[in-house]
Amino acid sequence: MSDRLTLEELAALMKKAGITVDPTELASRPHSAFDEYGLDSLGLLGIVGELENRRGRGPPPPPTAVHRTAS
């Protein structure tokens, strides 16, 4: 399984959350926010949970900050 999520997979996950959107619409609006499609935070959490279950892991950790100390 690829680490990349296809637009078809995203559309299917959004449909499970109650939002029907065509993958070609997602492709034509790549910078649109999920709320522009009617997906709320609870629906988005459902998608994240489904992805974690499918892939057997959570999202990658955030980058660590580098703190410089005075020498």
C-alpha positions in Angstrom: 0.0 0.0 0.0 1.3 3.4 -0.9 1.6 6.1 1.7 -0.1 8.5 -0.6 -3.9 8.8 -0.5 -5.6 8.9 -3.9 -8.4 11.3 -4.6 -10.7 8.3 -5.2 -9.8 7.0 -1.7 -10.4 10.4 -0.2 -13.7 10.7 -1.9 -14.7 7.3 -0.6 -13.7 8.3 2.9 -15.6 11.5 2.7 -18.7 9.6 1.5 -18.5 7.4 4.7 -18.6 10.7 6.6 -21.7 11.7 4.7 -20.3 14.0 2.1 -20.5 12.9 -1.5 -17.9 14.5 -3.7 -16.5 13.5 -7.1 -12.7 12.9 -7.2 -12.5 15.1 -10.3 -14.0 18.0 -8.2 -11.3 17.4 -5.6 -8.6 17.5 -8.3 -10.0 20.7 -9.7 -10.0 22.4 -6.3 -6.7 21.3 -4.7 -6.5 24.2 -2.2 -10.0 24.0 -1.0 -10.5 23.3 2.7 -12.6 20.4 3.9 -15.3 22.6 5.3 -15.9 24.0 1.8 -17.2 20.5 0.9 -19.3 20.5 4.1 -17.0 18.2 6.1 -16.8 19.2 9.8 -14.2 18.4 12.3 -16.0 15.3 13.5 -16.2 13.9 10.0 -12.5 14.7 9.5 -11.6 12.8 12.7 -13.6 9.9 11.4 -11.4 9.9 8.2 -8.2 10.2 10.2 -9.3 7.3 12.4 -10.1 5.1 9.3 -6.7 5.9 7.8 -5.0 5.0 11.0 -6.9 1.7 11.2 -6.2 0.8 7.5 -2.5 1.7 7.7 -1.8 0.4 11.2 -0.3 3.7 12.3 -1.1 7.3 13.1 0.1 10.3 11.3 3.8 11.1 11.3 5.0 13.1 14.3 5.5 16.8 13.9 9.0 18.0 13.1 11.0 18.6 16.2 12.1 22.1 17.0 15.8 22.9 17.2 16.7 25.0 20.2 20.0 26.8 20.1 21.8 27.5 23.4 24.3 30.3 24.0 27.9 29.0 23.9 
